[in-house]
Structures are given as structure tokens and as C-alpha cells.
Amino acid sequence: MASYAASLPSQLAGLYEPNKLQALRYGANVVRDHLLAALPTPTSRAFIVTGTSLATRTPLIKDLEQLLVGGGGDADPQSTQKNRHAGTFAHIKQHAPVEQLDEATRLILRDENIDTIISVGGGSPIDSAKAIIFRVHEQKKTRDRPTSWLRHIAIPTTLSAAECTPNAGYTQRDGTKTGIKHPNCIPAYVFYDPSYVALHTPPHLILSTGIRALDHAVEAQYHPTATYVPCQLIARSAIAELFALLPQFKADPTDQLVITRLFLAAYASLGFLGANTGSQGLGLSHSLGYALGSPYGIPHGVTSCLTLGHVVKMKALTTTATAAAQIAALLPFVTTKQENGGGGGGGGRDDDDMVRDAQAVGDAIIDLVKRLGLATTLTEQKVGKDQVDIIVERATKGLSDNEKADELYLFDTQQH
């Protein structure tokens, strides 16, 4: 494997702006032991946003409600109001339909004492909570009511990493995706508690959202506003961790150490993008994921399994030398030393080496998806070939005709 430093920018210049995360706690029982201390005041009232499955098929939400009602952990011992539970909305569905956001927003606006939203679950509840916080703030402004922002506390149960950005996607009534972005919507506190996963999250969901996290980390390498430090360098470590840990989790889905490390890898995949999210999506694989997800009812973890490896291979052949070099530089993080000859190597490189190594990164991603039992096609997801043009048009708005043609070729040759 060759060295690609010569293909990277000859000068580095940038601005990293951290997001508004105040604290990230990880480890067994961190919710039980520390969540109450994350509330704004001893008399805070918190509203839980989650999905039906977590609320009805696991004890997690009832346990969280009881914690808010009865105290415990490192709560302020001087608190005179023990009941901090203001309500629970447990009807968030996949891809966050706007109807549920409307309903939850109405409930929260009825109680002036609510100052905190606790989101529990994967990307849909966390994104929904961000969108609800934004909508509550906007509606209070129009009603001449106090407009302080609700605090957002996130308890993720998947590896989607929705807690890492101020963006929130949700589904409009016509089935297409839209969203909001505001720095005050990002979770101020994140709790990675492996006990919320080990017994209660289906393993296939952790595995597929792990590929979603890999999608974040890979596409951060060529995102136009991602900074070299800390974002891209830390995302590379996330790639190595995900390649190592996802097969371990598949072998033993109850290993809480592995789960905790996977949580941290998911955060590393996207959390250090900070406020540098820019005005565009993270990359082409993500754009395709949005075009596939809500219109066809495909979870975003599955869309990343469909798209990421093939997008990487296509970019190796059709984009600039710099972009191909950025992808090729990931090879040591997706293969063992024996496979890649021991690392970056000295000396020069040529374009053939670069394209070959970049293609190998895409192949390694496709192979990981297969090893995890996640390989699928659009046909298996009940998306017909007659939809390809529509998907490509949704995903490539603003791209040139040549770029759209490349994307159409990718879908025609790889996904059916």
C-alpha cells in the first residue's frame, strides 16, 4: 500500500467550532446514577420522548419515569420537589413522522413548567426531540411567551449517532424528508449506558446502525467543512473500532464492555464534526439514505448497508485525486497489518495505487456488511427498478449531469 500524503492538501487551514454538549457519561448504570444531576434545577420537570417498542416491550421507560418521580442517584439532596416527571410521549415512529411531532409539541406547550426533554432510543426519537424543542421555541415566540430553550438529554439505544449533531430530520406528510438545524437543539447531556442495550435492543439494530456510524466516519473524510483535527483524525479511529468491535458484538450481544466501546466509536464517528455541519448533507451515501429511507420505509442503518461500500468504490473512480486519496488513506483502518503490508509505507505512489487502495476500502466495507449478515438489495427491500431515477433525482439535487449519471450507473449495476 502506498503513501498518499502528496495527494492531500499542501496546506491546512480551518476553524473547528465545538457543539453545545456539556457532558457525556458512559458506562454501566450511568443513567440511574447521574441523570438527575443533568437536570437544569432541583425542581426541573422533564418530558420523555421515545418509541412504542421501548415503552411497551422493555422496562426502560418505566424505570426512567420512576427515577424522575422518586429521585435517586446523585440528585440534589436539598430538592423539595421529588416528582420531576412531566409526561411521556411514546409514539415516535421510524423516520419521525411530522404528525407525532405536532402532537408532542402540543402536549409540552400545555405545561409551562417543562424545562427538559429526555429522548430515549435511536435516531428517530432523538431527532424528534430536537425538532420538538425547535418547534416549542418557535411557537412560544409567536405567542409572546418566554422563549428559553428546553434542555435536551439523550439516552441512545442504538449507534445512529443522532445525538452528535444539531440537525434533525423528520418525515413530511407526503413521505419525503425535511428537517431543522439549530445549535440549541443538540443534546446538552448524553448518557451511553450499555444496560440500555444489552438486554433490550435487537442485535441486528445495533449492527445496522453500527454501519450507519461507519458511514458517518467515512463520509467525514471528504465532507467540505469537516476539520482535519479533531474530526477526521478521530473519525479514522472510529472506523478501526467499528471494524473490530461489530463482529465481536455479533458473537456476543451481551458484552457490555464491547457495547460501551461501540457507543464511543459511534460518537467519535460524528461528534467531533462539532458545529461544522455546513449547509449540505454529510456525503453521497447519506443523501442516498435520505432518498431511500422515509419514502420506502427503509431504516437508515439498512440504507447505509446498501450504499456506503458502493459509493466509496464509485468515488474512487469518478472523483478528484484528493478525494480518492482521502479514501485510500483509510485502508490501514479497515484491514489488518498483514493484509495491508504493515501500514502507510514509505516512498511515492501513483494514481493506479491510489485508486486500487480506495477501491479496496469500498470492498472491505461491503465484506464487513456481509460478515455481519446485513447484505441486502433494493429488490429485497421491495424497491423496484422503476424507482431508480426518482431516488437518484432526490439524492443528487444540485449535482451535475455527469455526477447524476455516475450515481444512476451505481444503482443500476449494484443494487438489484
Residue pairs with C-beta under 8 A, 6 or more apart in sequence:
1 331
1 332
1 340
1 341
1 343
1 344
1 345
1 353
1 357
2 328
2 345
2 347
2 348
2 349
2 350
2 353
2 354
2 357
3 344
3 345
3 346
3 347
3 348
3 349
4 325
4 326
4 328
4 329
4 344
4 349
4 354
4 357
6 348
6 349
7 321
7 322
7 324
7 325
7 349
7 354
8 322
8 325
8 326
8 329
9 322
12 228
14 227
14 228
15 227
15 276
16 227
16 229
16 230
16 231
16 274
16 276
17 274
17 275
17 276
18 274
18 275
19 164
19 165
19 166
19 183
19 186
19 271
19 274
19 275
20 166
20 183
20 184
20 186
20 188
21 186
21 187
21 188
21 189
21 190
21 271
22 188
22 189
23 38
23 188
23 189
23 190
24 189
24 190
24 192
24 267
25 34
25 189
25 190
25 191
25 192
26 191
26 192
26 193
26 260
26 263
26 264
27 192
27 193
27 194
27 260
28 193
28 194
28 195
28 256
28 260
29 193
29 195
30 191
30 192
30 193
31 64
31 67
31 155
31 191
31 193
31 195
31 196
32 63
32 67
32 72
32 73
33 73
33 74
34 73
34 74
34 191
35 64
35 67
35 73
35 118
35 153
35 155
35 191
36 67
36 68
36 71
36 72
36 73
36 74
36 75
36 76
36 84
37 73
37 74
37 75
37 76
38 151
38 153
38 188
38 189
38 191
39 46
39 84
39 115
39 116
39 151
39 153
40 115
40 116
40 151
41 115
42 75
42 76
42 78
42 79
42 80
42 81
43 79
43 80
43 81
43 84
44 84
44 115
44 116
44 151
45 84
45 85
45 86
45 111
45 113
45 114
45 115
45 116
46 68
46 84
46 85
46 86
46 114
46 115
46 116
46 117
46 118
46 153
47 86
47 87
47 88
47 89
47 107
47 108
47 111
47 114
47 116
47 117
47 118
48 61
48 64
48 65
48 85
48 87
48 88
48 89
48 90
48 117
48 118
48 119
48 120
49 88
49 89
49 92
49 104
49 117
49 118
49 119
49 120
49 125
49 128
49 129
49 132
50 61
50 88
50 89
50 90
50 92
50 119
50 120
50 121
50 125
51 90
51 91
51 92
51 93
51 121
51 122
51 124
51 125
52 90
52 91
52 92
52 93
54 60
54 61
54 90
54 120
54 121
54 157
54 200
55 61
55 88
55 90
56 90
58 199
58 200
60 120
60 157
60 196
60 200
61 88
61 90
61 120
64 118
64 120
64 155
65 85
65 88
67 73
68 83
68 84
68 85
69 82
69 83
69 84
69 85
70 82
71 79
71 82
86 111
86 113
86 114
87 107
87 108
87 111
87 114
89 100
89 103
89 104
89 107
91 100
91 103
91 104
92 100
92 104
92 121
92 124
92 125
92 128
93 100
93 124
94 124
94 297
94 299
95 124
95 169
95 170
95 171
95 177
95 293
95 294
95 297
96 124
96 125
96 127
96 128
96 131
96 168
96 169
96 170
96 171
97 170
97 171
98 170
98 171
98 172
98 173
99 173
100 128
101 128
101 131
101 132
101 135
101 170
104 128
104 132
105 132
105 135
105 136
105 139
108 114
108 117
108 132
108 136
108 150
109 136
109 139
109 140
112 145
114 150
115 148
115 150
115 151
116 150
116 151
116 152
116 153
117 129
117 132
117 133
117 150
117 151
117 152
117 153
118 129
118 153
118 154
118 155
119 125
119 126
119 128
119 129
119 130
119 152
119 153
119 154
119 155
119 163
119 187
120 155
120 157
120 196
121 155
121 156
121 157
121 158
122 156
122 157
122 158
122 160
122 162
122 205
122 209
123 158
123 160
123 162
123 209
123 212
123 300
126 154
126 156
126 160
126 162
126 163
126 187
127 162
127 167
127 168
127 169
127 170
127 179
128 168
128 170
129 152
129 154
129 168
130 152
130 162
130 166
130 167
130 168
130 180
130 182
130 185
130 186
131 168
131 170
131 179
131 180
131 185
133 149
133 150
133 152
133 184
133 185
134 168
134 180
134 182
134 185
136 150
137 147
137 149
137 150
137 184
140 146
140 147
141 147
149 184
149 185
151 188
151 189
152 185
152 186
152 187
152 188
152 189
153 187
153 188
153 189
153 190
153 191
154 162
154 163
154 187
154 189
154 190
154 191
155 191
155 193
155 196
156 162
156 163
156 190
156 191
156 192
156 196
156 263
156 266
157 196
157 197
157 200
157 201
158 197
158 201
158 205
158 206
158 209
158 301
159 206
159 209
159 210
159 212
159 213
159 262
159 263
159 265
159 266
160 209
160 212
160 213
160 266
160 300
160 301
161 212
161 213
161 216
161 266
161 267
161 269
161 270
161 271
162 168
163 186
163 187
163 190
163 267
163 271
164 186
164 216
164 266
164 267
164 269
164 270
164 271
164 273
165 186
165 270
165 273
165 277
166 181
166 182
166 183
166 184
166 185
166 186
166 275
166 277
167 179
167 180
167 181
167 277
168 179
168 180
168 181
168 185
169 177
169 178
169 179
169 290
170 177
170 178
170 179
171 177
171 178
171 294
172 178
175 294
175 295
176 294
176 295
176 394
177 290
177 293
177 294
177 295
181 277
183 275
190 267
192 260
192 263
192 264
192 267
194 256
194 257
194 259
194 260
194 263
195 256
197 206
197 259
198 253
198 254
198 255
198 256
198 259
199 254
203 249
203 250
203 253
204 373
204 374
205 299
205 301
206 249
206 253
206 259
206 262
207 246
207 249
207 250
207 301
207 372
207 373
207 374
208 299
208 301
208 302
208 304
208 305
208 374
209 266
209 300
209 301
210 242
210 245
210 246
210 249
210 262
210 266
210 301
210 372
211 246
211 301
211 304
211 305
211 308
211 368
211 369
211 372
211 374
212 300
212 301
212 304
213 238
213 242
213 265
213 266
213 269
213 270
214 238
214 239
214 242
214 243
214 269
214 304
214 308
214 365
214 368
215 282
215 285
215 286
215 289
215 304
215 307
215 308
216 235
216 238
216 266
216 269
216 270
216 282
217 235
217 236
217 238
217 239
217 242
217 268
217 269
217 270
218 235
218 239
218 283
218 285
218 308
218 312
218 327
218 330
218 361
218 365
219 282
219 283
219 284
219 285
219 286
220 226
220 231
220 232
220 235
220 269
220 270
220 273
220 282
221 232
221 235
221 236
221 326
221 327
221 329
221 330
222 283
222 315
222 319
222 323
222 326
222 327
223 273
223 278
223 282
223 283
224 278
224 280
225 276
225 277
225 278
226 232
226 235
226 273
226 276
227 274
227 276
230 272
231 272
231 273
231 274
231 276
234 268
234 272
235 268
235 269
235 270
235 272
236 330
236 333
237 265
237 268
237 333
238 265
238 266
238 268
238 269
239 269
239 330
239 333
239 334
240 333
240 334
241 261
241 262
241 264
241 265
241 268
242 262
242 265
242 269
243 333
243 334
243 364
243 368
245 258
245 261
245 262
245 265
246 262
246 368
246 372
247 368
247 371
247 372
248 255
248 258
249 255
249 258
249 259
249 262
250 372
250 373
252 258
281 287
281 290
283 311
284 307
284 311
284 315
284 395
284 396
284 407
285 304
285 307
285 308
285 311
285 312
287 395
287 396
288 303
288 306
288 307
288 311
288 391
288 395
288 407
289 300
289 303
289 304
289 307
290 394
290 395
291 391
291 392
291 394
291 395
292 298
292 303
292 306
292 307
292 378
292 381
292 383
292 391
293 299
293 300
293 303
295 394
296 381
296 382
296 383
296 387
298 306
298 381
298 383
302 374
302 376
302 381
305 369
305 374
305 375
305 376
306 376
306 377
306 378
306 381
306 415
308 365
308 369
309 362
309 363
309 364
309 365
309 366
309 369
310 362
310 366
310 410
310 414
310 415
311 362
311 410
312 327
312 358
312 361
312 362
312 365
313 358
313 359
313 362
313 363
314 362
314 406
314 407
314 409
314 410
315 323
315 324
315 327
315 358
316 324
316 327
316 328
316 355
316 358
316 359
316 361
316 362
317 355
317 359
318 403
318 406
321 351
321 354
324 354
324 355
324 358
325 354
325 358
327 358
327 361
327 362
328 353
328 354
328 355
328 357
328 358
328 361
329 344
330 361
331 340
331 357
331 360
331 361
331 364
332 340
332 343
332 344
334 361
334 364
334 365
334 368
335 360
335 364
337 343
366 375
369 375
377 415
377 416
378 384
378 385
378 387
378 388
378 411
378 415
378 416
379 415
379 416
383 391
385 412
385 416
388 408
388 411
388 412
388 415
389 408
391 411
392 404
392 407
392 408
392 411
393 404
395 407
396 403
396 404
396 407
399 407
